[in-house]
Amino acid sequence: MGDISPEKYKTFAQDSPKDYQAFVDKVKVPLVMAALLQDIGNNHPESIAILRGEDGKQNPHRTLPIEERKALLQINYRETVKYLVDGIGAPIYIGNSKTDRDKYNVLEHKKLLFIKHLMKNAVNPKNGIGNLLKVPQIYSSIILSTKDSYNYKLLPKVYHALNQNAERGACSQVVVDSLVKITGHFPQGYGVTYIPNEPDINDRYEYAVVCQLYPASPEQPLCRSTTRNLAFIGHGQEFEIKKSNNLYFTETAKKFSTISKERLNEILELLVSNYSERKKLDLLPRCWHPGEFFTKNSHQKLWNK
């Protein structure tokens, strides 16, 4: 997983196209299907009755009592598998070769069995293959949380929760370690505040957005700058933000402890566009919220090469 670099993966695809295609057909496609389908059972009427309550007015994102949560998991798994087997099923072979048809049917049947195995194992993965679904699912549930307790500032601590799950034996530490190599501690789209790595810069910070996977160090995200000299720009440079420049880290923030409140307020006035956004930020913000930045068309090409 994370131990295979993008470069090695690309080499594998180029040097062994036949083996790579087999890997795509037998592993990647079933894994993607399992990831897309794993919660489709939550659309079943029995699931909706639990999520929205008997009156249909409850918040479906609320924290459920343990018994209701167990029941929901059972219904979701049962109905998801039913949808997979009876709703989607195996594709029908098109052709005239009996030999090819038999091989095709065997392969498609194995795909369905593999997807079912992934889904079943993901319920209680421990160190099994279900971690390929469960660990990214836990990661996504924290990064894209719908809970009232959602705290944007704490998103870089997502791996604290994943490591705790691994320590309890609820998921595989190997898979957690592999995922952190891919994502790093700072998720895609996260707003980073940093001190420019320029001589004699000690009275301002700038904004950047995390825009790439596979950082060399999990604590040093690959970003694209969104401001220059305290002004927003649409086409910033891509670069790595060192831990020593990232205001998310306490030791870096201490470098700004001598900056006056007047200067920090002056910076905030330049970098935020409305009072509601400003209220979300500390006087010395450890991160920023890029939502409004992306409402401008000229800022929506951040990931374009």
PAPAPA-112092 format. One line per field, with one value per residue (C-alpha): x, y, z. Coordinates in nm, 2 decimals, decimal comma, padded with zeros to 4 digits. Layout:
<nodes>
east	[X_...]
north	[Y_...]
up	[Z_...]
</nodes>
This chain:
<nodes>
east	[00,00_00,20_00,53_00,50_00,59_00,41_00,73_00,76_00,39_00,43_00,73_00,53_00,25_00,49_00,73_00,47_00,14_-00,01_00,06_-00,06_-00,39_-00,44_-00,38_-00,63_-00,90_-00,86_-00,76_-00,81_-01,16_-01,31_-01,15_-01,29_-01,63_-01,62_-01,53_-01,82_-02,08_-01,98_-02,25_-02,52_-02,73_-02,78_-03,04_-03,26_-03,59_-03,48_-03,16_-03,34_-03,58_-03,28_-03,10_-03,40_-03,60_-03,96_-04,09_-03,84_-03,71_-03,40_-03,06_-02,91_-02,56_-02,62_-02,43_-02,64_-02,69_-02,48_-02,77_-02,90_-02,55_-02,51_-02,84_-02,75_-02,42_-02,60_-02,87_-02,61_-02,39_-02,69_-02,85_-02,52_-02,43_-02,78_-02,75_-02,41_-02,52_-02,88_-02,87_-02,54_-02,43_-02,18_-02,17_-02,28_-02,02_-02,05_-01,89_-01,90_-01,61_-01,72_-01,37_-01,34_-01,69_-01,61_-01,29_-01,48_-01,75_-01,50_-01,31_-01,63_-01,75_-01,42_-01,45_-01,79_-01,65_-01,35_-01,58_-01,80_-01,49_-01,36_-01,69_-01,73_-01,37_-01,40_-01,66_-01,40_-01,07_-00,81_-00,51_-00,70_-00,75_-01,06_-00,82_-00,80_-01,15_-01,17_-00,86_-00,94_-01,31_-01,20_-00,97_-01,25_-01,50_-01,27_-01,16_-01,51_-01,70_-02,06_-02,06_-02,13_-01,79_-01,61_-01,30_-01,11_-00,80_-00,75_-00,76_-00,38_-00,42_-00,63_-00,35_-00,36_-00,71_-00,60_-00,30_-00,52_-00,75_-00,44_-00,31_-00,65_-00,63_-00,93_-00,73_-00,38_-00,09_00,08_-00,20_-00,22_00,15_00,11_-00,18_00,01_00,29_00,03_-00,16_00,08_-00,07_-00,22_-00,52_-00,57_-00,73_-00,62_-00,53_-00,17_-00,04_00,34_00,63_00,80_01,14_01,30_01,58_01,47_01,10_00,98_00,67_00,43_00,29_00,13_-00,14_-00,11_-00,33_-00,22_-00,24_-00,03_00,00_00,31_00,50_00,86_00,78_00,42_00,47_00,58_00,29_00,33_00,13_00,06_00,08_-00,24_-00,11_00,20_00,30_-00,03_-00,24_-00,44_-00,32_-00,47_-00,16_00,09_00,40_00,41_00,65_00,71_00,64_00,90_00,79_01,00_00,79_00,44_00,25_00,04_00,33_00,36_00,74_00,70_00,42_00,65_00,87_00,59_00,55_00,72_00,49_00,26_-00,12_-00,15_00,06_-00,13_-00,46_-00,33_-00,24_-00,58_-00,75_-00,56_-00,62_-00,98_-01,27_-01,55_-01,61_-01,76_-01,44_-01,23_-01,41_-01,29_-00,93_-00,71_-00,51_-00,22_-00,40_-00,25_-00,44_-00,70_-01,03_-00,99_-01,37_-01,43_-01,10_-01,24_-01,56_-01,36_-01,32_-00,96_-00,87_-01,02_-00,72_-00,51_-00,44_-00,39_-00,04]
north	[00,00_00,30_00,11_00,13_00,47_00,62_00,59_00,21_00,17_00,35_00,13_-00,18_-00,07_00,01_-00,29_-00,56_-00,45_-00,80_-00,85_-00,49_-00,55_-00,86_-00,66_-00,40_-00,66_-00,88_-00,64_-00,27_-00,29_-00,51_-00,28_00,03_-00,14_-00,24_00,11_00,26_00,01_-00,05_00,18_00,15_-00,06_00,25_00,36_00,06_00,16_-00,03_00,17_00,50_00,42_00,40_00,70_00,94_00,79_00,68_01,03_01,07_01,40_01,29_01,41_01,11_01,23_01,21_00,97_00,65_00,44_00,12_-00,12_00,10_00,13_-00,25_-00,30_-00,04_-00,22_-00,55_-00,41_-00,22_-00,53_-00,76_-00,52_-00,41_-00,77_-00,83_-00,53_-00,65_-01,01_-00,96_-00,60_-00,58_-00,94_-01,06_-00,90_-01,12_-01,24_-01,12_-01,34_-01,68_-01,86_-02,12_-02,13_-01,75_-01,74_-02,00_-01,82_-01,49_-01,63_-01,78_-01,45_-01,24_-01,49_-01,46_-01,08_-01,09_-01,33_-01,10_-00,79_-00,98_-01,09_-00,73_-00,60_-00,87_-00,84_-00,46_-00,49_-00,62_-00,62_-00,66_-00,75_-00,88_-00,75_-00,56_-00,29_-00,17_-00,05_00,02_00,24_00,49_00,48_00,59_00,85_00,99_00,99_01,22_01,45_01,48_01,45_01,55_01,55_01,87_01,82_01,87_02,08_02,19_02,29_01,93_01,76_01,71_01,49_01,23_00,97_01,00_00,84_00,58_00,48_00,45_00,22_00,01_-00,01_-00,15_-00,41_-00,27_-00,22_-00,29_-00,06_-00,16_-00,02_00,29_00,34_00,29_00,54_00,81_00,78_00,86_01,14_01,29_01,45_01,74_01,64_01,76_02,11_02,19_02,56_02,60_02,92_02,95_03,18_03,25_03,10_03,43_03,64_03,88_03,78_03,80_04,02_03,83_03,49_03,37_03,12_02,79_02,49_02,12_02,00_01,68_01,33_01,14_01,41_01,32_01,37_01,34_01,66_01,86_01,89_01,96_02,28_02,56_02,91_03,11_03,45_03,65_03,95_03,93_03,94_03,64_03,50_03,25_03,07_03,01_02,80_02,44_02,37_02,18_02,36_02,27_02,20_02,49_02,73_02,58_02,78_02,47_02,36_02,53_02,57_02,76_02,98_03,08_03,25_03,50_03,57_03,91_04,04_04,31_04,26_04,56_04,40_04,07_04,25_04,43_04,10_03,95_04,25_04,18_03,80_03,76_03,89_03,90_03,91_03,56_03,41_03,62_03,49_03,14_03,24_03,32_03,64_03,42_03,16_02,81_02,73_02,90_02,81_02,81_02,77_03,13_03,13_02,87_03,06_03,26_03,10_03,21_03,02_02,69_02,59_02,51_02,15_02,22_02,16]
up	[00,00_00,12_00,10_-00,28_-00,41_-00,70_-00,91_-00,84_-00,91_-01,24_-01,33_-01,25_-01,48_-01,77_-01,74_-01,67_-01,84_-01,83_-01,46_-01,39_-01,57_-01,37_-01,05_-01,17_-01,25_-00,95_-00,67_-00,75_-00,91_-00,63_-00,37_-00,52_-00,56_-00,19_-00,09_-00,29_-00,18_00,19_00,33_00,07_00,31_00,52_00,25_00,34_00,52_00,84_00,85_00,78_01,07_01,30_01,17_01,16_01,44_01,44_01,37_01,08_01,23_01,42_01,31_01,11_01,21_01,59_01,81_01,83_02,15_02,14_02,07_01,78_01,64_01,64_01,48_01,21_01,13_01,09_00,87_00,66_00,61_00,52_00,28_00,12_00,04_-00,09_-00,32_-00,44_-00,51_-00,62_-00,75_-00,92_-00,95_-01,20_-01,55_-01,84_-02,08_-02,44_-02,70_-02,86_-02,70_-02,43_-02,30_-02,26_-02,11_-01,85_-01,75_-01,74_-01,52_-01,28_-01,25_-01,20_-00,93_-00,75_-00,76_-00,59_-00,32_-00,27_-00,23_00,02_00,21_00,22_00,35_00,61_00,73_00,76_01,04_01,27_01,08_01,35_01,13_00,83_00,48_00,59_00,71_00,35_00,39_00,76_00,81_00,53_00,65_01,00_00,85_00,63_00,92_01,11_00,83_00,68_01,01_01,04_01,42_01,62_01,79_01,46_01,51_01,20_01,40_01,52_01,18_01,17_01,48_01,29_01,32_01,70_01,68_01,42_01,63_01,94_01,74_01,63_01,99_02,10_01,83_01,64_01,32_01,18_01,27_00,95_00,74_00,95_00,90_00,53_00,50_00,68_00,42_00,16_00,32_00,58_00,89_00,70_00,48_00,12_00,12_00,47_00,52_00,65_00,80_00,77_00,81_00,48_00,45_00,35_00,52_00,78_00,76_01,12_01,11_00,89_00,80_00,47_00,37_00,18_00,10_00,11_-00,25_-00,28_-00,14_-00,05_00,15_00,23_00,60_00,75_00,94_00,64_00,39_00,02_-00,04_-00,29_-00,17_-00,18_-00,06_-00,14_00,07_00,25_-00,07_-00,22_-00,54_-00,78_-00,91_-00,63_-00,62_-00,49_-00,21_00,11_00,44_00,69_01,05_01,16_00,94_01,01_01,27_01,35_01,57_01,91_01,89_01,56_01,69_01,98_01,72_01,68_02,05_02,02_01,74_01,86_01,87_01,65_01,37_01,41_01,38_01,07_00,91_00,99_00,83_00,51_00,50_00,60_00,40_00,66_01,04_01,06_00,91_01,14_01,45_01,35_01,37_01,66_01,67_01,56_01,35_01,36_01,04_00,81_00,64_00,26_00,19_00,08_-00,11_-00,34_-00,42_-00,67_-01,01_-01,04_-00,72_-00,84_-01,05_-00,75_-00,84_-01,22_-01,34]
</nodes>
